[in-house]
Amino acid sequence: MQKTDVPDLSTIASIVGQIGRPTLPEALDEMLAKVARFDLSAIFGFPFDSRPLLLHDGYRQHAEPAALNAYLDGAYLFDPFYTACARSFPAGLWRMRELAPDHFFDSEFYSSREVHPCISMRAGSLVEEIGFLIPLEGGFKCTRSCVRMGPLFQATKWTG
């Protein structure tokens, strides 16, 4: 993801001021968009013993509801970001390529629009995904992902 502009202190301060407010994810999107180009974002919480929580839906109507539900109902178990959280990888920024097992990018999960919310109706649209692994209190973990889509992205908006 290409660097575009480094946020200044007032921008960072405004983000800090959003902590605890429902506007925080959108404010983070705006700030991060100045640092790296991305098309979609999401925040998933991974409680220890239950299905994930979608804490921020920045898919901008490009995820089919059925795919998002399939992900939340169990396909998340194949997600390298979930696996990294479950295996207590160090907190920080990771590329999916750093976390994915061998042959992951040839798997059905990676290319399936039915189970992966940021995969479009056309194969080959996902270019890169990065995510922050964030440990929270009580063993709760979350990921904050930014996805850059390929040239087929614009033709894939979900209008259902």
C-alpha positions in Angstrom: 0.0 0.0 0.0 1.5 3.3 -1.0 2.2 6.0 1.5 0.5 9.3 0.7 0.8 11.7 3.6 1.7 11.5 7.3 -1.0 12.7 9.7 -0.1 15.7 11.8 -0.4 16.0 15.5 -3.8 17.7 15.4 -5.2 14.8 13.3 -3.8 12.2 15.7 -5.3 14.3 18.6 -8.7 14.3 17.0 -8.5 10.5 16.7 -7.7 10.2 20.4 -10.7 12.4 21.1 -12.9 9.8 19.3 -12.0 7.0 21.7 -15.1 5.6 23.2 -17.4 7.1 20.5 -19.1 5.3 17.7 -17.4 7.7 15.2 -13.9 6.3 16.0 -13.8 3.7 13.2 -14.7 6.2 10.5 -12.2 8.7 11.9 -9.5 6.0 11.8 -10.4 5.3 8.2 -10.0 9.0 7.3 -6.6 9.2 9.0 -5.3 5.9 7.6 -6.4 6.9 4.1 -3.9 9.7 4.3 -1.1 7.2 5.0 -2.0 4.2 2.7 -4.5 3.8 -0.1 -7.2 1.2 0.7 -10.8 0.5 -0.4 -12.4 -1.4 2.4 -12.0 -1.7 6.1 -13.4 -3.8 9.0 -12.9 -4.3 12.6 -13.7 -7.8 13.9 -13.7 -8.8 17.6 -12.8 -12.3 18.4 -14.2 -13.4 21.8 -12.6 -16.5 23.2 -15.6 -18.8 23.1 -18.2 -17.4 20.6 -18.6 -16.2 17.0 -16.9 -13.0 15.9 -18.4 -9.6 16.3 -18.4 -7.1 13.4 -17.4 -3.9 15.2 -17.0 -1.8 12.1 -18.4 -2.5 8.6 -16.2 -0.5 6.2 -17.0 -2.8 3.3 -19.0 0.1 1.8 -21.7 -2.2 0.4 -19.2 -4.4 -1.4 -19.7 -7.4 0.8 -22.8 -9.5 0.1 -24.7 -10.1 3.3 -24.7 -13.9 2.8 -20.9 -13.9 2.6 -20.6 -11.8 5.7 -23.0 -14.1 7.6 -21.1 -17.2 6.3 -17.8 -15.6 7.6 -19.4 -14.9 11.0 -21.0 -18.4 11.2 -17.7 -20.2 10.8 -15.6 -19.4 7.8 -13.6 -17.0 10.0 -11.8 -20.1 11.3 -9.9 -20.1 8.0 -9.0 -16.4 8.1 -5.2 -15.9 8.7 -6.0 -12.8 10.9 -8.3 -14.9 13.1 -5.7 -17.6 13.3 -3.0 -15.1 14.3 -5.3 -13.8 17.1 -6.1 -17.4 18.3 -2.3 -18.2 18.3 -1.5 -15.0 20.2 0.7 -13.5 17.5 2.3 -10.3 18.7 0.2 -7.2 18.4 0.9 -4.9 15.5 0.5 -4.4 11.8 0.7 -7.5 9.7 0.2 -8.3 6.0 -2.0 -11.2 5.2 0.8 -12.8 3.2 2.9 -12.9 6.4 0.2 -14.8 8.3 -1.3 -17.1 5.6 -0.2 -20.7 5.5 1.3 -22.2 2.4 -1.1 -22.5 -0.6 -3.7 -20.2 1.2 -4.0 -18.0 -1.8 -5.0 -21.1 -3.9 -7.7 -22.1 -1.3 -11.4 -22.0 -1.7 -11.7 -19.6 1.3 -9.4 -17.1 -0.3 -11.3 -17.1 -3.6 -14.9 -17.7 -2.5 -17.3 -14.8 -2.6 -19.8 -17.0 -0.6 -17.7 -17.2 2.6 -15.2 -14.3 2.5 -16.8 -10.8 2.9 -14.2 -8.8 1.0 -14.1 -11.0 -2.1 -16.2 -9.6 -4.9 -18.4 -11.3 -7.5 -15.4 -11.5 -9.8 -12.2 -13.5 -9.0 -9.0 -11.6 -8.8 -10.3 -8.5 -7.2 -8.5 -8.7 -3.8 -5.0 -7.3 -4.1 -3.8 -7.0 -0.5 -5.0 -7.0 3.0 -3.2 -5.7 6.1 -4.5 -5.8 9.6 -3.7 -4.6 13.1 -3.8 -7.4 15.7 -5.0 -5.8 18.9 -5.2 -7.6 22.2 -7.9 -6.3 24.6 -8.8 -6.9 28.2 -10.0 -10.3 29.3 -8.3 -12.2 26.4 -10.6 -10.6 23.8 -8.8 -9.8 20.6 -9.7 -7.9 17.5 -8.3 -7.1 14.1 -8.6 -3.8 12.2 -8.2 -4.6 8.5 -7.6 -2.5 5.5 -8.1 -4.0 2.1 -6.9 -2.8 -1.3 -8.9 -4.1 -4.2 -7.8 -4.7 -7.8 -9.1 -3.2 -11.0 -12.2 -5.4 -10.9 -13.3 -3.8 -7.7 -15.5 -1.0 -9.1 -17.7 -3.4 -10.9 -18.6 -5.4 -7.8 -20.7 -3.1 -5.6 -23.4 -5.1 -3.8 -26.8 -3.6 -4.4 -29.0 -6.4 -2.9 
